[in-house]
Amino acid sequence: MITSLHESASKDFKEKSAEKKKSELYEKQKAMLDLFLEKHAIDQRQHDFSLSCLKEKMGIKDE
């Protein structure tokens, strides 16, 4: 059962387009930054700077 679940997840990941993978990774990283801000681990300035760097490095255009 575990092996088939792992194989299924691996197959799904391989079938995703590079653009879809990049989009999902960006959303996960952004959510983490948002959580850090919410928990006061970083301030708004650090959040904005890190988000800007993330967008630049990943080639994400502003929404």
C-alpha positions, 0 to 999 in steps of 0.5 A: 500500500505505501509503495503504491501510494509513493509510486502514484505520487512520484508519477503525478509529480513527474507528469506535472509541467515544469511551469506547474512545479515552479508555480507550486514551489513559489506558492509554498515558499510564499506561504512560508514567508506569510507564516513567518510574518504572521508568527512575528518571526520576521517583520513586514520589511523582511517579508517584502524583501524576501518575497521580492528576491523569491520572485526575481530568482524564480522569474515570477511577475507581479500579480 
